[in-house]
Amino acid sequence: MPIINRIAEFQDEMKAWRRDIHAHPETAFEETRTSDFVAEKLAEWGIEVHRGLAKTGVVCVLHGQGGGNGRAIGLRADLDALHIHELNDFAHKSTNKGKMHACGHDGHTAMLLGAAKYLAETRNFSGRVCFIFQPAEENEGGGRVMVEDGLFEKFPVEAVYGLHNMPGTPVGQVGLRAGPAMASFDIFEITVTGKGSHAAMPQQGHDPVVAAAQVVTALQSIVSRRVDPMESLVVSVTQFHAGDTWNVIPNAAVLRGTVRCFKPEVRDLAESQIKHIAESICAAHHATVEYRYERRYPALVNTEAETEIAANVAAEIVGKPNVEVGADPLMGSEDFAYMLEERQGC
């Protein structure tokens, strides 16, 4: 693997950055220490640093040797961690209880810092590179907030690139695809209200648990019976909350879950069908429904030309046989999608 010698020389330094960030995870819009760490490194290397977009975002601009041609690209990494208790016991495990870098953003940030350090040393390019360190990728849409705060008006670029680590893919292999590459991300909440009763006398009430349980099962028919089998859709119920004790049927039950797909029309269908199924089943059980549906992230769609550029660059590093162009799309989601709605990229 032809890694540039100078980059290989500071591999241990990048590893130390990654472990420092991993040991101090911060979640959405609270990444103050992480942002300080990133900004200090960039300033140390003589790169122009800007702060404040999406609260804790960091954007820096590096001018190349022929910086007068006006062309610019963006390179993006995400800063935030997740609300997860870390169970590892290595020296750099999380020191912030209940927070962990469980999705690899510590690695993404360290990699982009490595790229910034190398390019700042060499400046062997023309135009500008904008390094975008984005907060709040996990669930809270920091990419959307950066765009709304004027990211591309303040730092105009013609294309923007990102990457994500992928456990399970062999080291030295890269996968990418043009077109829809990652799914949209929506959430739903269904509150089923019936009438509570003693568990030994269920006939005196209207059991919301039974109604909600049938809703969970029926929602699976959206994928199997309401959507073209050639389309991709996931409807997953991930939470079911009801009751406090063994012998009382509660007044209400709450279901929560997520929807993933690639096409707007499939997204519309899923949203309407979840509501229809919940209301119809609950009406049959003399229960009422409160329904909430939030569209969080759009589908991530890579553009053809920029995907080809990324594939060619990857092939130069890992060899063409190790680059899978046309990799299967993922039902996972990424708020980098918001940046790709505004600019070409991959």
N, C-alpha and C positions, 0 to 999 in steps of 0.2 A: 504494500500500500504506500504510494509515493507521497507521504506527508512532508510538507516543507520543513527543512531542517530547523529553521529558526523557531517554528511553532512547536516542533518536537522538543526543543530545548526548554520551553517553559511549560511542559506538560505537568510537572510537579506543582508549579505555581497555580495552574488552573485547577488542579485537584484540590489544592488547599483552599482556593476561593469557594469551590463547590461545597466542600465540607463545612466551611464557616457559615455559608448561607443555610446549609441543611441543619446545622445546629441551632439556628436562630430563625425558625419559620415564622412568617407573618401572613395573615389572611387578608381578604379583600379590602383595599383602600386603607390598610393600616401598615403598609410595608415601609415604615419610616426608616428603620435601621438598614433594611436591604437597599432602599433607595440611596441612603447616605453612603453605604459601602460602594455601590456602583458609581455614584457621582464622584466620590473621592478618587477612585481608580482612573476614571476617564479624565478628570482634571489633571491628575498626576502625569498623564501621557500627553498633555497639551491639546486635548480635544475640547471644543466649545460645548459647554453643558447648559441645558435648559431644563428647568424643573417646574412642577405644578400642574401639568396636564393630568386630568383624572386624579387630582389630589396628590398621589404619590408617584406618578409617572416620571420617567427620566428620558429625555431625548437629547442626543448629542450629534453634532455635525462635524464631519471631517472632510477637509478639502484636499483633493489630490494635487499632483504636480501640475496638471493642466486644468486647474479648477475653473477656468473662465468659460467653458463651453456650455454651462447651464444645465447639463444633464445630472440627474440624481436618482439613486435608488434607496429604498428603505430596507433595513434588516431588523427583524423584530424578535424579541424574546419576552417571556412572561415572568413576573416576579413572585407571585403569590403561592401560598401553601394551602392545605386543606384542614378542616376541623376533624382531625383524626388523632387518636392516641398512638404514639409510636411505641412499638414493642421490641424494637431492636436494642441491642446492648453494646454496640460499638462506641468508640470514643466520641464520635461526632453526632450522636443521636440528639434528637430535639431537646432543647432546654426550656421550651415553652409548652407547658402542659396542655394537652388537648389539641395541639397543632403539629402538623408534620408535612414535609415535602414528600408526599406519596405519589405525585404525578410527574416528577422529574423537572419541575421548573427551576430548581437549583442548578441542574445541569444545563438547561437552556441558557440561563443567565451567565453561567461560567463560560460557556462556549462563545456567546456573543461578546463577552469581555475579552476573550482570547482573540477573536477576530479584530476587535477594536485596537487592542495592543499591537498586533502585528501590522495592521494597516497604518496605524499612527507612526510606527517606526519606518515603514518603507514608502508610504504614499505613492506607490507605483500604480497609479490609476489617474484618470482624468475625471473631472466633474466632482460630485460630492457623494458621500455616503451618510445617510441618516440612521443612527442606531437608536432603535425604539425599544425601551424597556417599559413594558406595559403592566400595570397592576390588575388585579381582580379578574383574571381569566376564569376562575372557578365560579360558575353560577351567577356572578354579578355583572358581567358584561363590561369590564374595563375597556375592552377594545372599542365598544360602542361609545363609551364616554370620551375616550381620547378623540375619536372622530368628531363627536359633537362639540368638543372643546376646541376644534380647529386644527387638528393634527396636520392635515395635508394642505391647509391654507398657510399655516405658519412654516411648515417644512415640506414644500412641494417636492414630490418624487414622481417619476414616471412609472415605477413598478415597486412592489413590496414583496419581500420573501420572508418566510418563517419555516420552522421545522419542529418536529416532535419526536422525542425518543420513542422506541417501540419495543418493549420487552417481548421476547419471543422471536424477534427477527435476529438472525445470526449477525454477530459483529462483522462490520465491513460490508453490509448490504444496505441498499437504499431503495425505498419504494415510493412512487409518486404517480399521479394520474392527472390528465387534463379533464375539465368538466367537474361535475359534482364528486367531491372526494370525501366529505364528512357530512353527516346528517344535520338537519335542523334540530333544535332542542326546545321543547315545550314542557310545561308542567301543568298538572290539573289537581284540583281538590274537590271532592264530593262529600258533602255533609248530609247524611241521611238521618232525618228526625222522625221518630215514631212515638210510641208511648210506653214508658217503662212499666215494669210489673215485677212481682215476685217470680223467680225462676220456676217455682213449683206451680204457678198459676198463670201460664203464658197467655191463656185465653182472655185475660183481663187487659192485655196491652196490645201493642203493635210492634213486633220485635224488629228493631233496626239492624240487628246483627245478621239475621236471616236475610233480610232484604239486601244489605250491603254485600254479603257473601255471594248472593246470586248475581249482583252487579259485577263483582270481580270476575266470575266465570264468564258471564255474557260478554264482557269487554273483549275477550279473546276472539270472539266471532267477527270483530271488525276486520282483523287481519285475515282470518280464514274465509270470510264470506262476503265482506263488503268492499274489498279492494281487489283490483286486478292482480292475479297471482304473479304477474311479471313485475309488479311494483314492489318497492321496499318500504316496509312500515313496521315499527315496533311500538306496541302499547303495553307498558309495564306498570302494574300496581306495586308500589314499593313500601307503602305504609297502610296499616289497618289498625285504628285505635277505637276501642269501645270498652266501656265498663270499668268498674273499680273493685268488684268483689265477685265471689263465686255464685251467690244465690240471688242476684238481682239482675234482671234484664234492663239495660240502660235506656235512656231516652234517645240517645243519638250515637251514631258511629261515623267515623271520618276515614275516608280513603284518599290517599295521595299517590301520584305516580308521574310518569314521564312518557312523552311521545317523541319518536324519532322518525324522520323520513327525508326525502330529497326534493319532492315536488310540491309547489304551493297548493295544487288541487288536492293532493293526497292529505296535506296538512289540514285543509278546510274540511274535508270529509271526516277525518278523525275527530276534529273538534266537535263537529255537529253530532256525530254518531255517539260519542261518549255521553253527551248531554241527553240525547234521545233515549238511549238504553237505560241510563240511570233513572230518568223521570218515569219511563214506562214501567220498569220493574218495581220501583218504589210505590207508584200509584196502585199497583196490584196488591201491595202489602199495606195499604193505608198509611204510607209514610210520605213525607215531603222531602224535597231535595234543594239544597243550595249548591250551585255549581260555579267554580272559578277555573278559568283556563288562561294561562299566561304564555305568550310566545316569547321565549327567551332569546335564542340565537337562530339566525337563518342558516340554511345549508351553506357549506363552504364550497365555492366553485372556483377552481383554478383555470387560468386562461392558457390557451394553447401555446403561444409563443414563449411565455415565461416558463411554462412547464418544460418545454424543450430546452431552454437555456439551463434550467436547474439540472435536468437529466444529463446534459452534456458535461457540465461542471462536475457532477458526481462521478460520471464515468472516467473523467481524467484522474480522479483520486482513487476510486476503488476498482476501476476496470468496468468496461461495459457489461460483461456477464453478470456483475453484481448489482446492476441497476435494473429494477423492475419498473418499466414504464407501462402504465395501465394496470397498476396494482388495484386490487379489489377496493371499492369504497368502504368506508367505515361508518358504522352506525353511531359511533361516538361523535362528539361535537366540539367545536373550537370557536371562540369569539373572534379569532383572526378573520372569520367570515365577514365581519363588518368592514374591515380594512379592504378586503377583496371586493366589496360592493362599491368602493370608492375608487380603487386603482387596480390596474392589471397586476397579476402576481401569481405566486405559487407558494 
